[in-house]
Amino acid sequence: MPPAAPITDLPTSHPHPHPGVTPCPCPPVHQGPAHQKYDGRGGQGEGGGDNAQGPYGGTARTSVPASLAGAPLTDSVVVPRLIATATANDPREAEQLVRAAGLPHVLGQPETTRTPSTRTYRLWGAVLARTGRVDAGLLAAAGYRPGLLDVFDYLMTSAPTVGEGLARGAAHIHLISSNSLLTIDESDDEVTIGYAARHGDDELRWVVAEFALAVLARQLRHSTGRELSPVRVEFAHRAPLRQAPHQEAFGNARLEFGATADAITLHRQDLERRLDTADPALAAIMLRAAAEMPAPRIPRSVAVPGLREVIAEQLPNGRPSLAEAARRLAISTRTLQRRLGDSGTTWRAELDAVRREQSLRHGSAGSAQRAVRLGFAESRSLRRAMNRWDADNRGEGARTDGGADRSGDHDIGDHSTDGDGTGERSGTPQEAGTA
């Protein structure tokens, strides 16, 4: 496997210095947050801490979000490492940021290390408090370089087409974060890739969503060798006063704020684009490696009683609708979305899960008939979904046949740490097939 780009290859400064460090030649993206002096402490314990004014309302906390306290979810060490190095002016500042987040050793730990998702959120809070920049997520994504995301990167970019690469990424998103959900929804002439966190903080979710979708856009451009612009990019948070950084990150895509979810939408035909980085031999190696790193299990709770039955009823009539599901459940759309979020899932994830369950019941039907029964527009959409489900099943098989559970506490390797570098493991098993 080609080596991942070393972290030292990242720029030690970025083109738009932080307010309060050196004069910034560009106009402020948003006039809301005032820069606060960063003291390197990053909070005063789990429940309190230094807060910076959040650009979309609320505060950007440098302490662990209450909604994440005790959550058994982990991220690959490459995630906080990228965030810190890409948003800092120099290595010293990057070290201050990770220490403030309770991750003092992440800059030098191997890629197999897992860190608590709570600490990644704390790191985002420290970055916002230090920089005062509302485009911090986009700034961090700009530091992404091919290979930095280790196995996950090569798994996606070695695939033959954009569609297959996205399917592999959705099936193996846990390699990057067991707190993340990546869903794919095809309809008519479009395909929507949705991002959501299982457990997050309403006051920081915007920066995480912007980071995740911007990194995905950069991956697609790299692997296709061209300026692949999405049809549109949707964010659940409200629009900032200036959107120039978003336009730079997402090209000619139509930007929509205040949407129901965070997502990138492509033309359906983009799924058939051949990847310039396609490599069958490397792909085989990466798929075997990914099979050895199955998603840990988290006991699944019923998100909304009766929801899956309602979705199943809608499938034969075409594309199921969130609004229609809410109507049949006699609740508002907003209430349904909130309950899904509280359960660590999304509408698209639940729809995909129901389709997967129903596909087993219609296994004897022809592909065209089966696609119709599952609410897909065409057989190709069903085929791509089945490839993703098969990848999930292989992960389940690897976990079952591997004997001892590779730690219910972390996903990859044996270097999981708590935030203090003591080597104490964080996290618990999670279900596979979250895409």
LINWO-V738895 format. One record per residue. N is the residue number from 1. PHI is phi in whole degrees, -180 to 180 (NA if undefined). OMEGA is omega as a letter, one per 30 degrees, with the letter a starting at -180 (NA if undefined). D_CENTER is the distance of its C-alpha to the mean C-alpha in Angstrom with 1 decimal. Layout:
# LINWO-V738895
n->(N/N)
phi->(PHI/PHI)
omega->(OMEGA/OMEGA)
d_center->(D_CENTER/D_CENTER)
This chain:
# LINWO-V738895
n->(1/2/3/4/5/6/7/8/9/10/11/12/13/14/15/16/17/18/19/20/21/22/23/24/25/26/27/28/29/30/31/32/33/34/35/36/37/38/39/40/41/42/43/44/45/46/47/48/49/50/51/52/53/54/55/56/57/58/59/60/61/62/63/64/65/66/67/68/69/70/71/72/73/74/75/76/77/78/79/80/81/82/83/84/85/86/87/88/89/90/91/92/93/94/95/96/97/98/99/100/101/102/103/104/105/106/107/108/109/110/111/112/113/114/115/116/117/118/119/120/121/122/123/124/125/126/127/128/129/130/131/132/133/134/135/136/137/138/139/140/141/142/143/144/145/146/147/148/149/150/151/152/153/154/155/156/157/158/159/160/161/162/163/164/165/166/167/168/169/170/171/172/173/174/175/176/177/178/179/180/181/182/183/184/185/186/187/188/189/190/191/192/193/194/195/196/197/198/199/200/201/202/203/204/205/206/207/208/209/210/211/212/213/214/215/216/217/218/219/220/221/222/223/224/225/226/227/228/229/230/231/232/233/234/235/236/237/238/239/240/241/242/243/244/245/246/247/248/249/250/251/252/253/254/255/256/257/258/259/260/261/262/263/264/265/266/267/268/269/270/271/272/273/274/275/276/277/278/279/280/281/282/283/284/285/286/287/288/289/290/291/292/293/294/295/296/297/298/299/300/301/302/303/304/305/306/307/308/309/310/311/312/313/314/315/316/317/318/319/320/321/322/323/324/325/326/327/328/329/330/331/332/333/334/335/336/337/338/339/340/341/342/343/344/345/346/347/348/349/350/351/352/353/354/355/356/357/358/359/360/361/362/363/364/365/366/367/368/369/370/371/372/373/374/375/376/377/378/379/380/381/382/383/384/385/386/387/388/389/390/391/392/393/394/395/396/397/398/399/400/401/402/403/404/405/406/407/408/409/410/411/412/413/414/415/416/417/418/419/420/421/422/423/424/425/426/427/428/429/430/431/432/433/434/435)
phi->(NA/-58/-67/-67/-58/-65/-64/-71/-77/-73/-62/-87/-145/-116/-68/-120/-56/-71/-57/90/-105/-142/-59/-98/-72/-95/-67/-64/-72/-150/-95/-74/-74/-91/-66/-115/-63/-90/-101/79/-86/67/117/-125/105/-68/-99/-127/139/-82/-114/-111/-60/-82/-70/-115/101/77/-128/-101/-84/-97/-98/-68/-58/-60/-70/-105/-56/81/-68/-86/-125/-132/-120/-66/-61/-66/-71/-63/-64/-63/-59/-69/-72/-80/-101/-94/-78/-159/-57/-64/-66/-60/-65/-63/-64/-70/-68/-62/-86/79/-127/-67/-113/-67/-69/-120/-81/-67/-64/-78/-70/-114/-128/-63/-61/-57/-73/-64/-65/-64/-64/-60/-62/-66/-62/-66/-66/-76/-94/68/-100/-82/-100/-60/-64/-69/-61/-64/-65/-65/-83/-66/-130/-52/101/-64/-91/58/-56/-58/-59/-69/-63/-76/-77/-86/-67/-73/-135/-59/-61/-69/-63/-65/-62/-68/-64/-65/-73/-125/-61/-63/-62/-94/-158/-77/-91/-107/-124/-123/-121/-127/-131/-99/-157/52/-105/-130/-134/-112/-105/-100/-119/-154/-103/-63/-137/-148/-127/-56/-87/-126/-61/-62/-70/-67/-64/-64/-63/-63/-71/-69/-64/-60/-62/-69/-61/-64/-66/-64/-73/-94/70/-149/-80/-85/-95/-63/-66/-155/-129/-113/-129/-77/-83/-78/-70/-74/-66/-122/-119/-57/-62/-69/-65/-68/-74/-117/65/-88/-63/-76/-94/-129/-110/73/-80/-78/-159/-97/-163/-115/-117/-114/-69/-57/-64/-64/-64/-89/-61/-75/-87/-64/-93/-56/-153/-56/-66/-66/-60/-62/-65/-66/-66/-67/-64/-65/-65/-85/-126/-66/-65/-68/-94/-125/-52/-85/-103/-72/-62/-140/-54/87/-64/-66/-66/-65/-63/-59/-67/-82/-53/-65/-92/116/-68/-63/-120/-61/-63/-68/-61/-62/-62/-68/-88/61/-134/-78/-60/-63/-64/-62/-62/-64/-67/-64/-63/-63/-93/73/-143/-135/-59/-64/-66/-68/-61/-63/-64/-67/-60/-64/-64/-69/-62/-70/-79/-114/-64/-86/-77/-65/-62/-66/-67/-65/-60/-63/-63/-97/80/-92/-73/-158/-65/-62/-63/-63/-62/-65/-64/-65/-62/-67/-65/-62/-63/-63/-64/-64/-64/-62/-66/-64/-69/-72/-84/-79/77/-64/-66/-72/87/-71/-99/-148/-96/-133/69/-130/-116/-65/-127/-84/-68/-103/73/-86/91/-71/-74/-128/104/-136/-58/-131/-66/-90/71/-82/-70)
omega->(l/a/l/l/a/a/a/l/l/l/l/l/a/a/a/a/a/l/l/l/l/a/a/a/a/l/l/l/a/a/a/a/l/a/l/l/a/a/l/a/l/l/a/a/a/a/a/l/l/a/l/a/a/a/a/a/l/a/l/a/l/l/a/l/a/a/l/a/l/a/a/a/a/l/l/a/a/a/l/l/l/a/a/a/a/a/a/l/a/a/a/l/l/l/l/a/a/l/l/a/a/a/a/a/a/a/a/a/l/a/a/a/l/l/a/l/l/a/l/l/l/l/l/l/l/l/a/l/a/a/a/a/l/l/a/l/l/l/l/a/l/l/l/l/l/l/a/a/l/a/a/l/a/l/a/a/l/l/a/a/l/a/a/l/l/l/l/l/l/a/a/l/l/l/l/a/l/l/a/l/l/a/l/a/a/l/l/a/a/l/a/l/a/l/l/l/l/l/a/a/a/a/l/a/a/a/l/a/l/l/a/a/l/l/l/l/l/l/a/l/l/a/l/l/a/l/a/a/l/l/l/l/a/l/a/a/a/a/l/a/l/a/a/l/l/l/l/a/a/l/a/a/l/a/l/l/a/a/a/a/l/a/l/l/l/l/l/a/l/a/a/l/l/l/l/a/a/a/a/a/l/l/l/l/a/l/l/l/a/l/l/a/a/l/l/a/l/l/a/l/l/a/l/a/l/a/a/l/l/l/l/l/a/a/a/a/a/a/l/a/l/a/l/l/l/l/a/l/l/l/l/l/a/l/l/l/a/a/l/l/l/a/l/l/a/l/a/l/l/l/l/a/l/l/l/l/a/a/l/a/a/a/a/a/l/a/a/l/a/l/l/a/a/l/l/a/a/a/a/l/l/a/l/l/l/l/l/l/l/l/l/a/l/l/l/a/l/a/a/a/a/l/a/l/a/a/l/a/a/a/a/l/a/a/a/a/l/a/a/l/a/a/l/a/l/l/l/a/a/l/l/l/a/a/NA)
d_center->(23.7/23.7/22.9/19.7/20.5/21.9/20.5/24.0/23.4/21.2/23.4/24.8/25.1/23.5/25.6/25.2/26.4/25.5/28.0/30.4/30.2/31.9/32.7/29.9/31.3/28.8/29.1/26.7/23.7/24.4/27.5/26.1/25.1/27.9/27.5/28.1/29.6/27.2/29.2/26.9/27.0/23.7/25.1/27.9/26.5/24.0/25.2/26.3/25.9/26.0/24.4/23.9/24.2/20.9/21.0/20.0/22.2/22.4/21.8/19.4/20.1/20.5/21.1/18.9/17.8/20.2/17.6/15.9/19.4/19.9/16.6/16.6/13.0/12.3/10.2/11.8/14.2/13.1/10.3/13.0/15.5/13.9/13.5/17.1/18.8/17.5/18.4/21.7/25.0/26.1/25.5/27.4/25.3/22.1/24.0/24.8/21.2/20.1/23.3/22.8/19.5/21.5/20.1/23.3/22.9/19.4/20.8/23.1/21.5/20.9/17.6/18.1/17.9/15.5/15.3/14.9/11.8/14.6/15.6/12.4/13.0/16.6/15.9/14.4/17.5/19.7/18.4/19.1/22.5/23.4/22.7/23.2/20.9/18.9/17.2/15.9/12.2/13.7/16.1/13.7/12.0/15.7/16.2/14.1/16.6/16.6/16.6/15.0/12.1/15.1/15.3/11.9/13.1/16.5/15.5/14.0/16.7/19.6/19.3/22.2/20.5/17.5/17.3/17.6/15.0/12.4/13.8/13.6/10.0/9.3/11.9/10.9/7.2/9.1/10.6/7.9/7.1/9.2/7.9/4.7/6.0/6.2/9.7/12.6/15.6/18.7/21.7/24.8/24.1/20.4/17.1/14.1/10.4/8.7/5.4/6.3/6.8/9.8/11.8/11.6/14.2/15.4/16.8/13.7/10.9/12.0/11.5/7.9/7.3/9.7/8.4/5.1/7.5/10.3/9.2/8.7/12.1/13.7/12.9/14.6/17.5/18.1/18.3/20.5/22.6/22.8/21.6/19.5/19.0/17.1/19.5/17.7/14.6/14.3/13.4/14.5/16.1/19.5/20.4/21.4/25.0/24.2/21.6/22.7/19.7/17.5/20.1/20.1/16.4/16.4/20.1/22.1/19.5/20.7/18.8/18.8/18.2/18.9/17.3/16.5/12.7/10.1/10.4/11.9/15.2/17.2/20.8/21.3/23.5/20.7/19.5/22.9/22.7/23.6/21.5/23.6/21.9/22.7/24.4/25.6/26.8/23.7/21.6/23.9/23.5/19.7/19.8/22.3/20.4/17.3/19.8/20.9/17.6/17.0/14.5/16.5/17.7/17.5/20.4/19.3/20.9/22.1/19.8/22.8/26.1/27.3/24.1/23.7/27.4/27.2/24.5/26.7/29.6/27.9/26.8/30.3/30.8/27.9/24.4/23.8/23.3/21.5/24.6/26.9/25.3/25.7/29.2/30.2/28.9/30.9/28.2/26.7/23.4/22.2/23.2/21.5/18.1/18.8/19.7/16.7/14.5/17.1/16.7/13.0/12.6/12.7/15.5/14.0/13.1/16.7/18.2/16.8/18.1/21.5/21.9/21.3/24.0/26.3/26.2/28.0/30.7/31.3/31.3/34.9/34.4/34.3/31.0/31.9/33.0/30.1/27.6/29.6/29.7/25.9/25.5/24.4/26.1/27.2/27.4/25.0/22.1/23.2/23.6/20.0/18.8/21.3/20.2/16.7/18.5/20.9/18.3/17.2/21.0/21.6/19.2/21.1/24.3/23.5/22.8/26.0/28.2/27.2/29.4/28.2/24.7/22.9/22.5/21.2/19.8/17.4/15.7/17.2/20.5/22.8/21.9/19.7/20.9/21.1/20.8/24.4/24.5/26.8/25.2/24.8/22.0/19.3/17.4/18.6/18.2/15.6/16.2/15.4/14.5/11.6/10.6)
